[in-house]
Structures are given as structure tokens and as C-alpha cells.
Amino acid sequence: MEEQNLKRIFVTGATGFIGAQLLKSLQKEGHQIHALYRNEGKTAAIKLPGVKLFKGDLLDEQALMKAMKGCHEVYHLAADATVWNRDKNHSHRYNVEGTLLLVRCAAASGIRRMVVSSTAGILGPSTGSAVHEKSPPPSSFFTAYEASKAEMERRLSEQHEDWPELVIVNPTRVYGPGLLSESNGVTRMIKQYVEGSWRLIPGDGKSPGNYVFVEDVVEGMKLAMAKGEAGERYVLGGENISYNELFRIVGELSGVKKRLFHLPLWLMLAAAGGMLGLAKLFGIRPLVVPGLVRKFSHNWIVSSDKAREKLGYHPLKFREGVVLTLNWLRSEQKA
């Protein structure tokens, strides 16, 4: 990349699954990166040449202003995506109020362009045809995370004149090489299947979802920064496939064929309800909550046609992404 095109870029959520991959991609292009972090123990993978780390969070105005100083662009990926929190306002505080504070700080810092990561979950389930950016919003959401992201988008749509140009991206179910965190649950599931510890399929396995390779999401975010229209949102998805198809493809490409058991929805809801009860009583973090079970029992057929047409976004087929993911998992096992 030519030197005159290199920029100083602020990234939030840089220690997370997608954020770390975005940071590495921008760093390889030669940009100077300012990265916000909360936990020093999670920064090892992003301590790279040209990357400057700043301790703080989305509610710390002083830290945000310090980290953004001298930057030209902002990628905002930090969010509270936990499945449950004893504090019911936690998601709203970070995902809505934190984002609004970040935007105000960006405006005060003279930053004119910003990509904000949301989620395709706010589009709601599909009922026949694929959901897309202009689909009618659902009347309710399955999780506090989705509800807070929908509110975040609503508040950002009230664009103020002095705000930076805001472009929103809505990734679907992201998988691929990187941190095996909650937000990389699909890859964790693939890993556990190959190792023999994942033996379950939700319900009848016929419910489709949309799966996108992490490097495609990173590329989509960069395209949104370069070409996206201010005030617009772009769904960054991949291929629509069912759970049955997912495990068939993973089994075929990995050479691992395991018998899988279909877990009835009522049993999943009962188990999730039990975990939620324990969480409320003892503060034990649940693996899953009833809202998530209900969510993944619906059809989630998603269209990324707008991003393809307007941004030049070209995601991999699921099979291609799985090959790369399996290769990475094997290399990690040997390391």
C-alpha cells in the first residue's frame, strides 16, 4: 500500500475474535493502529509492530479521547455479548451508552469516518424469504445483546451534524481461525466435533442459519470503511445452511464421522432454564439461556446482496471456509 494511503486507525474490541483478525489485517497493510483493551492478559496476540495499546473501556471518556488522538478512522467492535448478566442493564450500558460516548469522543477528536459492528440477529428470523437490511424489524428479540444492538442502531440513526460518518455492518454467524471465545462458538463446535466431544444437533437439525468466514467479515468491514454510504448498514454474511448440512460438510472434509443425536427443543429449553435458575441463585455463568435456544430453533436465512452489489463483498462458500478452519485447527494442535 502506498505511503500516502496509510492511516492511523483506532480499533475497539481488538482483543476479541473478529477484532484481533481485523487489527492484524490492518497492521499488515502498514497502518498505525491504536487498540483499546480492558484486560492485559488478552493482549499478547496483538502486541505487534505499529500497534499501540491503550487501557480503558467504552465508558471511560478520558481513555477514549487519549486512545483516539491523532487517528483518522475508527472501527468499533467492542461489545458486551455475554449470554447472561446479573445486571440487566449491562448490555445496554456498554452497547448503547458506550457506543454513543465513543461517537461523541470521535467527533471531538476530529474523526470523520467510523465503522460500527452490530449483528444480523437484529433483523429477526426469516419467514419464507431471506431477511436483509430493509426487512421490517422484529417486535421483540431473543437476547439482551440483540435488543441492545437494535437500540444502538436506532440511536445512531439520529445522526448529528457534528458526528463522524457512520457505517454499520451486521455480521451473521462468524467462524474461522482465531480466539476460541463465545463469539467464535461455531469454530468451537467444529473443533469439539472433530475431537469427538460434540454429539448433539439442536432439534431436527433442519433450521438454516447463515455462516460467514472471519476473514470475509474483516474484508467486509474494510470495504464498508472505504465504500460504504454514511447512515447505511450492510449485512456481512456467507452461506445459508442447516445444522444437518453443517455437520455433514464438517464430517466429510475432516474425515471424522460421528453419530449425532438430535436433542428435542423441549429438553434444550428445560436444560437452559435450569442453567438460568442456577445463574440467578448462585451467579454461575450459564452456557446457554432459553432465549438462545428459541433463537436457534428458528430459520435464519440471510441475504448479503447489498454488500455484494455496493461494496464488492465476495464471501467464501461454507465448504471453502471449513477447509481453512480445519487446516488451522490441525496446525494449532501440532504447535
C-alpha positions as a LaTeX table, in Angstrom:
\begin{tabular}{lrrr}
\hline
Residue & $x$ (\AA) & $y$ (\AA) & $z$ (\AA) \\
\hline
Met1 & 0.00 & 0.00 & 0.00 \\
Glu2 & 1.36 & 3.46 & $-0.94$ \\
Glu3 & 2.63 & 5.51 & 2.00 \\
Gln4 & 0.17 & 8.36 & 1.38 \\
Asn5 & $-2.73$ & 5.92 & 1.86 \\
Leu6 & $-1.53$ & 4.72 & 5.25 \\
Lys7 & $-3.57$ & 5.89 & 8.23 \\
Arg8 & $-3.70$ & 5.88 & 12.00 \\
Ile9 & $-6.72$ & 3.78 & 12.93 \\
Phe10 & $-8.45$ & 3.26 & 16.28 \\
Val11 & $-9.91$ & $-0.21$ & 16.92 \\
Thr12 & $-12.14$ & $-1.19$ & 19.84 \\
Gly13 & $-12.67$ & $-4.86$ & 20.64 \\
Ala14 & $-9.19$ & $-5.64$ & 19.29 \\
Thr15 & $-8.61$ & $-8.46$ & 21.78 \\
Gly16 & $-11.75$ & $-10.27$ & 20.63 \\
Phe17 & $-12.19$ & $-12.89$ & 17.91 \\
Ile18 & $-13.07$ & $-10.62$ & 14.97 \\
Gly19 & $-11.30$ & $-7.53$ & 16.30 \\
Ala20 & $-7.92$ & $-9.27$ & 16.55 \\
Gln21 & $-8.21$ & $-10.53$ & 12.97 \\
Leu22 & $-9.14$ & $-7.04$ & 11.77 \\
Leu23 & $-6.23$ & $-5.47$ & 13.64 \\
Lys24 & $-3.75$ & $-7.95$ & 12.16 \\
Ser25 & $-5.08$ & $-7.31$ & 8.65 \\
Leu26 & $-4.79$ & $-3.53$ & 9.02 \\
Gln27 & $-1.34$ & $-3.85$ & 10.60 \\
Lys28 & $-0.10$ & $-6.00$ & 7.70 \\
Glu29 & $-1.18$ & $-3.23$ & 5.32 \\
Gly30 & 1.15 & $-0.86$ & 7.16 \\
His31 & $-1.39$ & 1.24 & 9.06 \\
Gln32 & $-0.63$ & 2.52 & 12.56 \\
Ile33 & $-3.14$ & 1.01 & 14.99 \\
His34 & $-4.40$ & 2.33 & 18.32 \\
Ala35 & $-6.14$ & $-0.52$ & 20.15 \\
Leu36 & $-8.33$ & $-0.26$ & 23.24 \\
Tyr37 & $-8.12$ & $-3.09$ & 25.77 \\
Arg38 & $-9.50$ & $-3.86$ & 29.23 \\
Asn39 & $-7.57$ & $-6.99$ & 30.19 \\
Glu40 & $-3.77$ & $-7.03$ & 29.88 \\
Gly41 & $-3.84$ & $-10.83$ & 29.82 \\
Lys42 & $-5.63$ & $-10.81$ & 26.45 \\
Thr43 & $-3.22$ & $-8.53$ & 24.58 \\
Ala44 & $-0.40$ & $-10.95$ & 23.71 \\
Ala45 & $-1.72$ & $-11.71$ & 20.20 \\
Ile46 & $-1.96$ & $-8.02$ & 19.23 \\
Lys47 & 1.39 & $-6.78$ & 20.54 \\
Leu48 & 2.71 & $-6.18$ & 17.04 \\
Pro49 & 4.91 & $-3.56$ & 15.34 \\
Gly50 & 2.87 & $-0.45$ & 14.61 \\
Val51 & 0.24 & $-1.28$ & 17.24 \\
Lys52 & $-0.12$ & 0.99 & 20.27 \\
Leu53 & $-2.23$ & $-0.31$ & 23.17 \\
Phe54 & $-4.46$ & 1.84 & 25.38 \\
Lys55 & $-6.06$ & 0.57 & 28.57 \\
Gly56 & $-9.71$ & 1.56 & 29.12 \\
Asp57 & $-13.27$ & 0.71 & 28.21 \\
Leu58 & $-16.24$ & 2.21 & 26.39 \\
Leu59 & $-17.45$ & 4.09 & 29.46 \\
Asp60 & $-14.11$ & 5.80 & 30.13 \\
Glu61 & $-14.22$ & 9.12 & 28.26 \\
Gln62 & $-10.69$ & 10.12 & 29.20 \\
Ala63 & $-9.25$ & 6.82 & 27.97 \\
Leu64 & $-11.21$ & 7.04 & 24.71 \\
Met65 & $-10.02$ & 10.57 & 23.98 \\
Lys66 & $-6.41$ & 9.60 & 24.70 \\
Ala67 & $-6.59$ & 6.50 & 22.50 \\
Met68 & $-8.21$ & 8.33 & 19.57 \\
Lys69 & $-5.78$ & 11.23 & 19.50 \\
Gly70 & $-4.32$ & 11.62 & 16.02 \\
Cys71 & $-6.45$ & 8.88 & 14.46 \\
His72 & $-8.22$ & 9.20 & 11.11 \\
Glu73 & $-10.74$ & 6.34 & 11.31 \\
Val74 & $-12.46$ & 4.17 & 13.91 \\
Tyr75 & $-13.57$ & 0.54 & 13.78 \\
His76 & $-15.88$ & $-0.13$ & 16.70 \\
Leu77 & $-16.17$ & $-3.84$ & 17.54 \\
Ala78 & $-16.17$ & $-3.83$ & 21.35 \\
Ala79 & $-19.45$ & $-5.03$ & 22.86 \\
Asp80 & $-21.00$ & $-6.93$ & 25.71 \\
Ala81 & $-22.14$ & $-10.18$ & 24.09 \\
Thr82 & $-22.43$ & $-12.36$ & 27.19 \\
Val83 & $-25.44$ & $-14.68$ & 27.27 \\
Trp84 & $-26.41$ & $-13.58$ & 30.79 \\
Asn85 & $-25.51$ & $-10.93$ & 33.34 \\
Arg86 & $-26.97$ & $-10.39$ & 36.79 \\
Asp87 & $-27.07$ & $-6.69$ & 35.96 \\
Lys88 & $-29.94$ & $-6.44$ & 33.45 \\
Asn89 & $-28.71$ & $-3.06$ & 32.19 \\
His90 & $-25.17$ & $-4.25$ & 31.46 \\
Ser91 & $-25.64$ & $-4.82$ & 27.71 \\
His92 & $-27.47$ & $-1.52$ & 27.28 \\
Arg93 & $-24.83$ & 0.39 & 29.20 \\
Tyr94 & $-21.92$ & $-0.87$ & 27.08 \\
Asn95 & $-23.56$ & $-1.45$ & 23.71 \\
Val96 & $-25.73$ & 1.66 & 23.61 \\
Glu97 & $-24.36$ & 4.26 & 26.01 \\
Gly98 & $-20.77$ & 3.18 & 25.44 \\
Thr99 & $-21.16$ & 3.43 & 21.66 \\
Leu100 & $-22.76$ & 6.88 & 21.89 \\
Leu101 & $-19.91$ & 8.09 & 24.10 \\
Leu102 & $-17.41$ & 6.69 & 21.60 \\
Val103 & $-19.12$ & 8.56 & 18.74 \\
Arg104 & $-19.11$ & 11.82 & 20.70 \\
Cys105 & $-15.42$ & 11.36 & 21.52 \\
Ala106 & $-14.68$ & 10.62 & 17.86 \\
Ala107 & $-16.45$ & 13.84 & 16.86 \\
Ala108 & $-14.47$ & 15.81 & 19.44 \\
Ser109 & $-11.26$ & 14.23 & 18.12 \\
Gly110 & $-11.97$ & 15.33 & 14.55 \\
Ile111 & $-12.55$ & 11.80 & 13.23 \\
Arg112 & $-14.80$ & 11.89 & 10.19 \\
Arg113 & $-15.50$ & 8.22 & 9.45 \\
Met114 & $-16.38$ & 5.23 & 11.57 \\
Val115 & $-17.50$ & 1.62 & 11.00 \\
Val116 & $-19.70$ & 0.22 & 13.77 \\
Ser117 & $-20.21$ & $-3.52$ & 14.14 \\
Ser118 & $-23.74$ & $-4.65$ & 15.01 \\
Thr119 & $-25.28$ & $-8.09$ & 14.39 \\
Ala120 & $-27.56$ & $-9.68$ & 11.79 \\
Gly121 & $-29.54$ & $-11.04$ & 14.73 \\
Ile122 & $-31.43$ & $-7.76$ & 14.98 \\
Leu123 & $-33.06$ & $-8.49$ & 11.59 \\
Gly124 & $-35.05$ & $-11.32$ & 13.17 \\
Pro125 & $-35.76$ & $-14.83$ & 11.85 \\
Ser126 & $-36.70$ & $-15.44$ & 8.23 \\
Thr127 & $-40.23$ & $-16.47$ & 7.32 \\
Gly128 & $-40.04$ & $-17.75$ & 3.76 \\
Ser129 & $-37.64$ & $-15.30$ & 2.11 \\
Ala130 & $-34.23$ & $-14.14$ & 3.27 \\
Val131 & $-34.02$ & $-11.22$ & 5.67 \\
His132 & $-31.97$ & $-8.19$ & 4.63 \\
Glu133 & $-31.19$ & $-4.59$ & 5.58 \\
Lys134 & $-34.70$ & $-3.33$ & 4.76 \\
Ser135 & $-36.65$ & $-6.17$ & 6.40 \\
Pro136 & $-39.29$ & $-5.00$ & 8.92 \\
Pro137 & $-37.77$ & $-5.07$ & 12.41 \\
Pro138 & $-38.99$ & $-7.84$ & 14.74 \\
Ser139 & $-41.33$ & $-6.88$ & 17.57 \\
Ser140 & $-39.02$ & $-8.49$ & 20.16 \\
Phe141 & $-35.57$ & $-10.04$ & 20.46 \\
Phe142 & $-34.26$ & $-13.33$ & 21.81 \\
Thr143 & $-31.38$ & $-11.88$ & 23.85 \\
Ala144 & $-30.42$ & $-8.70$ & 25.69 \\
Tyr145 & $-27.45$ & $-8.44$ & 23.33 \\
Glu146 & $-29.65$ & $-8.22$ & 20.23 \\
Ala147 & $-32.07$ & $-5.82$ & 21.91 \\
Ser148 & $-29.20$ & $-3.53$ & 22.87 \\
Lys149 & $-27.70$ & $-3.63$ & 19.37 \\
Ala150 & $-31.08$ & $-2.74$ & 17.85 \\
Glu151 & $-31.36$ & 0.20 & 20.25 \\
Met152 & $-27.79$ & 1.20 & 19.40 \\
Glu153 & $-28.64$ & 1.30 & 15.70 \\
Arg154 & $-31.79$ & 3.30 & 16.39 \\
Arg155 & $-29.86$ & 5.88 & 18.38 \\
Leu156 & $-27.11$ & 6.10 & 15.77 \\
Ser157 & $-29.71$ & 6.73 & 13.06 \\
Glu158 & $-30.41$ & 10.05 & 14.80 \\
Gln159 & $-27.18$ & 11.30 & 13.23 \\
His160 & $-25.96$ & 14.67 & 14.49 \\
Glu161 & $-24.27$ & 17.11 & 12.14 \\
Asp162 & $-21.00$ & 17.08 & 14.06 \\
Trp163 & $-20.79$ & 13.29 & 14.26 \\
Pro164 & $-18.43$ & 11.28 & 12.05 \\
Glu165 & $-19.84$ & 9.50 & 9.02 \\
Leu166 & $-21.21$ & 6.24 & 10.45 \\
Val167 & $-21.41$ & 2.98 & 8.51 \\
Ile168 & $-22.93$ & $-0.06$ & 10.24 \\
Val169 & $-22.09$ & $-3.68$ & 9.44 \\
Asn170 & $-24.16$ & $-6.69$ & 10.54 \\
Pro171 & $-22.18$ & $-9.95$ & 10.58 \\
Thr172 & $-24.03$ & $-13.28$ & 10.75 \\
Arg173 & $-22.60$ & $-16.41$ & 12.48 \\
Val174 & $-18.85$ & $-15.93$ & 12.21 \\
Tyr175 & $-16.36$ & $-18.81$ & 12.27 \\
Gly176 & $-12.73$ & $-19.44$ & 11.42 \\
Pro177 & $-9.19$ & $-19.15$ & 12.80 \\
Gly178 & $-8.73$ & $-17.05$ & 15.91 \\
Leu179 & $-9.65$ & $-16.75$ & 19.54 \\
Leu180 & $-11.97$ & $-19.58$ & 20.59 \\
Ser181 & $-14.25$ & $-17.29$ & 22.58 \\
Glu182 & $-18.05$ & $-17.16$ & 22.96 \\
Ser183 & $-18.25$ & $-15.17$ & 19.74 \\
Asn184 & $-16.41$ & $-17.97$ & 17.92 \\
Gly185 & $-18.84$ & $-20.65$ & 19.04 \\
Val186 & $-19.17$ & $-22.21$ & 15.58 \\
Thr187 & $-15.45$ & $-22.97$ & 15.41 \\
Arg188 & $-15.50$ & $-24.34$ & 18.96 \\
Met189 & $-18.35$ & $-26.63$ & 17.88 \\
Ile190 & $-16.39$ & $-27.79$ & 14.82 \\
Lys191 & $-13.32$ & $-28.43$ & 16.99 \\
Gln192 & $-15.32$ & $-30.43$ & 19.53 \\
Tyr193 & $-16.99$ & $-32.47$ & 16.77 \\
Val194 & $-13.62$ & $-33.42$ & 15.27 \\
Glu195 & $-12.31$ & $-34.32$ & 18.74 \\
Gly196 & $-15.40$ & $-36.46$ & 19.41 \\
Ser197 & $-16.84$ & $-34.43$ & 22.27 \\
Trp198 & $-19.70$ & $-32.78$ & 20.31 \\
Arg199 & $-22.50$ & $-35.25$ & 19.60 \\
Leu200 & $-25.69$ & $-33.13$ & 19.55 \\
Ile201 & $-27.83$ & $-31.43$ & 16.91 \\
Pro202 & $-30.46$ & $-28.91$ & 18.05 \\
Gly203 & $-33.99$ & $-30.13$ & 17.30 \\
Asp204 & $-34.44$ & $-31.85$ & 13.95 \\
Gly205 & $-31.37$ & $-30.10$ & 12.54 \\
Lys206 & $-33.29$ & $-28.59$ & 9.64 \\
Ser207 & $-33.25$ & $-24.96$ & 10.81 \\
Pro208 & $-30.97$ & $-22.95$ & 8.49 \\
Gly209 & $-28.53$ & $-20.31$ & 9.63 \\
Asn210 & $-26.04$ & $-18.10$ & 7.83 \\
Tyr211 & $-22.33$ & $-18.80$ & 8.37 \\
Val212 & $-19.53$ & $-16.44$ & 7.37 \\
Phe213 & $-15.76$ & $-16.90$ & 7.43 \\
Val214 & $-13.97$ & $-14.44$ & 9.72 \\
Glu215 & $-11.61$ & $-13.14$ & 7.03 \\
Asp216 & $-14.63$ & $-12.28$ & 4.88 \\
Val217 & $-16.07$ & $-10.23$ & 7.75 \\
Val218 & $-12.74$ & $-8.42$ & 8.13 \\
Glu219 & $-12.66$ & $-7.68$ & 4.40 \\
Gly220 & $-16.30$ & $-6.57$ & 4.51 \\
Met221 & $-15.54$ & $-4.13$ & 7.31 \\
Lys222 & $-12.65$ & $-2.63$ & 5.37 \\
Leu223 & $-14.84$ & $-2.34$ & 2.27 \\
Ala224 & $-17.52$ & $-0.63$ & 4.38 \\
Met225 & $-14.95$ & 1.90 & 5.56 \\
Ala226 & $-13.73$ & 2.52 & 2.01 \\
Lys227 & $-17.01$ & 2.42 & 0.08 \\
Gly228 & $-19.95$ & 2.30 & 2.48 \\
Glu229 & $-22.52$ & 5.07 & 2.42 \\
Ala230 & $-22.85$ & 7.06 & 5.63 \\
Gly231 & $-26.02$ & 6.18 & 7.53 \\
Glu232 & $-26.38$ & 2.81 & 5.78 \\
Arg233 & $-25.93$ & $-0.71$ & 7.09 \\
Tyr234 & $-24.56$ & $-3.76$ & 5.31 \\
Val235 & $-25.16$ & $-7.41$ & 6.19 \\
Leu236 & $-21.90$ & $-9.37$ & 6.11 \\
Gly237 & $-22.98$ & $-12.97$ & 5.67 \\
Gly238 & $-21.87$ & $-16.13$ & 3.94 \\
Glu239 & $-23.86$ & $-19.24$ & 3.07 \\
Asn240 & $-27.26$ & $-20.34$ & 4.39 \\
Ile241 & $-27.13$ & $-23.97$ & 5.58 \\
Ser242 & $-28.89$ & $-26.17$ & 8.14 \\
Tyr243 & $-27.30$ & $-27.85$ & 11.16 \\
Asn244 & $-27.61$ & $-31.19$ & 9.37 \\
Glu245 & $-25.75$ & $-29.82$ & 6.34 \\
Leu246 & $-23.13$ & $-28.18$ & 8.56 \\
Phe247 & $-22.18$ & $-31.42$ & 10.31 \\
Arg248 & $-22.34$ & $-33.40$ & 7.06 \\
Ile249 & $-19.83$ & $-31.00$ & 5.46 \\
Val250 & $-17.56$ & $-30.92$ & 8.52 \\
Gly251 & $-17.64$ & $-34.72$ & 8.73 \\
Glu252 & $-16.85$ & $-35.13$ & 5.05 \\
Leu253 & $-13.99$ & $-32.61$ & 5.00 \\
Ser254 & $-12.44$ & $-33.72$ & 8.29 \\
Gly255 & $-12.81$ & $-37.44$ & 7.63 \\
Val256 & $-14.42$ & $-37.76$ & 11.07 \\
Lys257 & $-17.82$ & $-39.44$ & 11.01 \\
Lys258 & $-19.60$ & $-39.44$ & 14.36 \\
Arg259 & $-23.13$ & $-40.45$ & 15.16 \\
Leu260 & $-25.02$ & $-37.35$ & 16.26 \\
Phe261 & $-28.11$ & $-37.22$ & 18.44 \\
His262 & $-31.00$ & $-34.85$ & 17.86 \\
Leu263 & $-31.84$ & $-33.06$ & 21.09 \\
Pro264 & $-35.56$ & $-32.13$ & 21.34 \\
Leu265 & $-36.36$ & $-28.45$ & 21.77 \\
Trp266 & $-38.31$ & $-29.05$ & 24.98 \\
Leu267 & $-35.32$ & $-30.77$ & 26.56 \\
Met268 & $-32.96$ & $-27.99$ & 25.49 \\
Leu269 & $-35.33$ & $-25.39$ & 26.94 \\
Ala270 & $-35.56$ & $-27.32$ & 30.21 \\
Ala271 & $-31.77$ & $-27.55$ & 30.48 \\
Ala272 & $-31.33$ & $-23.88$ & 29.63 \\
Gly273 & $-33.99$ & $-22.94$ & 32.16 \\
Gly274 & $-32.13$ & $-24.91$ & 34.82 \\
Met275 & $-28.86$ & $-23.16$ & 33.99 \\
Leu276 & $-30.58$ & $-19.78$ & 34.15 \\
Gly277 & $-32.05$ & $-20.65$ & 37.54 \\
Leu278 & $-28.60$ & $-21.57$ & 38.89 \\
Ala279 & $-27.19$ & $-18.36$ & 37.47 \\
Lys280 & $-29.77$ & $-16.25$ & 39.27 \\
Leu281 & $-29.32$ & $-18.12$ & 42.55 \\
Phe282 & $-25.56$ & $-18.59$ & 42.66 \\
Gly283 & $-24.12$ & $-16.37$ & 39.93 \\
Ile284 & $-22.88$ & $-19.38$ & 37.93 \\
Arg285 & $-22.47$ & $-18.29$ & 34.32 \\
Pro286 & $-24.84$ & $-20.34$ & 32.13 \\
Leu287 & $-23.61$ & $-21.99$ & 28.93 \\
Val288 & $-26.93$ & $-21.24$ & 27.27 \\
Val289 & $-30.19$ & $-19.49$ & 28.18 \\
Pro290 & $-33.76$ & $-20.15$ & 26.97 \\
Gly291 & $-33.68$ & $-17.15$ & 24.64 \\
Leu292 & $-30.73$ & $-18.57$ & 22.71 \\
Val293 & $-32.40$ & $-21.98$ & 22.44 \\
Arg294 & $-35.51$ & $-20.37$ & 20.98 \\
Lys295 & $-33.37$ & $-18.29$ & 18.63 \\
Phe296 & $-31.53$ & $-21.24$ & 17.12 \\
Ser297 & $-34.75$ & $-23.21$ & 16.61 \\
His298 & $-35.90$ & $-20.61$ & 14.04 \\
Asn299 & $-34.89$ & $-20.17$ & 10.41 \\
Trp300 & $-32.21$ & $-17.53$ & 9.84 \\
Ile301 & $-31.87$ & $-17.23$ & 6.06 \\
Val302 & $-29.97$ & $-14.01$ & 5.38 \\
Ser303 & $-29.09$ & $-12.08$ & 2.23 \\
Ser304 & $-25.82$ & $-10.17$ & 1.76 \\
Asp305 & $-26.77$ & $-8.95$ & $-1.72$ \\
Lys306 & $-26.48$ & $-5.29$ & $-0.76$ \\
Ala307 & $-22.87$ & $-5.70$ & 0.43 \\
Arg308 & $-22.05$ & $-7.70$ & $-2.70$ \\
Glu309 & $-23.52$ & $-5.08$ & $-5.03$ \\
Lys310 & $-22.50$ & $-1.88$ & $-3.25$ \\
Leu311 & $-19.19$ & $-2.84$ & $-1.63$ \\
Gly312 & $-17.83$ & $-5.61$ & $-3.86$ \\
Tyr313 & $-18.10$ & $-8.11$ & $-1.00$ \\
His314 & $-17.42$ & $-11.72$ & $-2.05$ \\
Pro315 & $-17.58$ & $-14.24$ & 0.83 \\
Leu316 & $-16.34$ & $-17.82$ & 0.62 \\
Lys317 & $-18.63$ & $-20.81$ & 0.35 \\
Phe318 & $-19.02$ & $-22.67$ & 3.64 \\
Arg319 & $-17.03$ & $-25.66$ & 2.38 \\
Glu320 & $-14.09$ & $-23.40$ & 1.50 \\
Gly321 & $-14.15$ & $-21.74$ & 4.90 \\
Val322 & $-14.35$ & $-25.08$ & 6.71 \\
Val323 & $-11.26$ & $-26.36$ & 4.85 \\
Leu324 & $-9.29$ & $-23.32$ & 6.05 \\
Thr325 & $-10.67$ & $-23.68$ & 9.56 \\
Leu326 & $-9.81$ & $-27.38$ & 9.79 \\
Asn327 & $-6.29$ & $-26.69$ & 8.50 \\
Trp328 & $-5.87$ & $-24.04$ & 11.20 \\
Leu329 & $-7.17$ & $-26.35$ & 13.92 \\
Arg330 & $-4.69$ & $-29.03$ & 12.82 \\
Ser331 & $-1.81$ & $-26.55$ & 12.85 \\
Glu332 & $-2.79$ & $-25.39$ & 16.34 \\
Gln333 & $-2.86$ & $-28.98$ & 17.54 \\
Lys334 & 0.69 & $-29.56$ & 16.26 \\
Ala335 & 2.04 & $-26.30$ & 17.71 \\
\hline
\end{tabular}
